[in-house]
Amino acid sequence: MFKRLWQWIKNLVRRLFGTPTPEPPAEPQISPMSDAGYEQLLMEVLDGVASGWTRDRLLAEIGHRTEDRFFHSWLHRFGKRLLSSSIPHRELSQRLVRLAELNCGRLSEIAGEYGRQLQNRPLPPLSEEEYEPLLAELLQRTTQGAPEVSAFLADLSPRVSIQQWTNWLRGYGERLLAVEEPDQTTGKALLRLSEQLRLQLPEPCATPQEKAMWEFSQVAEEIGREIRSREIVWEIWEYSEEN
């Protein structure tokens, strides 16, 4: 009886004055980034992967972002956008698969899912409706320099040859020049395109591919110059009381 009472008292004292069991540390709160922030982060990661980052290096660089559920959600949306694009994104798909091979949790799994889908999807020839929006994107790339232009054309090469680009551009140029006042922004961009294509070519051109690229640059220049020649110059007359 006395022993049971003493044990009850000891248990009571432990509950009242004993050292509480420490609670496990809370997981760090991850604040979501903007879509632009996540895209910049992914491009930095993929550049690192392409340059030889290891798994440890990747974890050291972005830390808890590998388990960022907001990042995962954004990557799903980004991957679906890539799959709906007319552009093959061959280099990007290779980098996504390489990220998957580093086995960095859910981030790697999602990257591999879309990277492999990009690599395995069929690449039909460019349809007539796709040329114009892709030309607009190509002309936009001229603001980023000749390497971006060359990379864009190379990425599309499984779907359209340079000769096909040239043939289509001739017809498109006729439509541009059919109006009285063609768009001057397009004219300037076509001249930039011509210049940047030639920056990548040797002189003289030796291979059929180089000759086809030179012809493409010539057509772009001819259309661009014709558009620029039709620019309306507004003359400003200054008013003078003497006049």
C-alpha positions, 0 to 999 in steps of 0.5 A: 500500500505504502509502495503504491502511494509513493509511486503515485506521488513520484509520478505526480511530481514528475508531471508537475515539475518534470522537464517537458519533452521538447517539441520538434522544430517547425519546418521553415516557412517558404514564401512563394515567388512571382512567376518571373522569379521562378522562371529566372531561378529555373534558368539559373539552375538549368545553366548550372546543370549544363555546366556540371553542377552536382546534386550537392552543388544544386542543394547548396545553391537553392536549398529549400526551394527544391521542396517549394510546393509553389515552385513545383506548381509553377513548373507544372504550368511552365512544362505544359506551356512548353508542350503547347509551343511550336518550338521543339525546345531541344536544348531545354528538354536536355537540361530538364532531363539532366536536372531529373538525373540529379534526384533532388526530390519532387523538383527533379521528378517534375523536370524529368516528366516534362523534359522527356515528354518534350524529347518524345513528342512528334515534330511535324513540319511547320504549318502555314499558320505557324510561320508568321507568329514564329517569325515575330518571335525570331525578329524579337530575338534579334534584339538579343544578339546573333547567337540567340537568332542562330539558336532559335533557327537551329531549334526549329530545324527539325520542323522547317529548313532555311530554304523553306523559311526563305520561300515563305518569307518571299511571299510574306514580304509581298503581303507586307509591301502590298499596303501603302504604309508597311510597318516600319518596326518590322522593316527595321527588325528584318534588317537586323535579322539579315545583319545577324545572320551574316555575322554567323557566316563565313565568306565565301559560303561553302556548304549548301546550308551556308548558302541557304542561310545567305539567301535567307539573309538577302531576302530579309534585307531586300524586304527590310530595305523596301519597307524602310524606303517607304517611311513617311518623312514628316516635314516640320515647318517653323512659323515665323512672323516675318513670313 
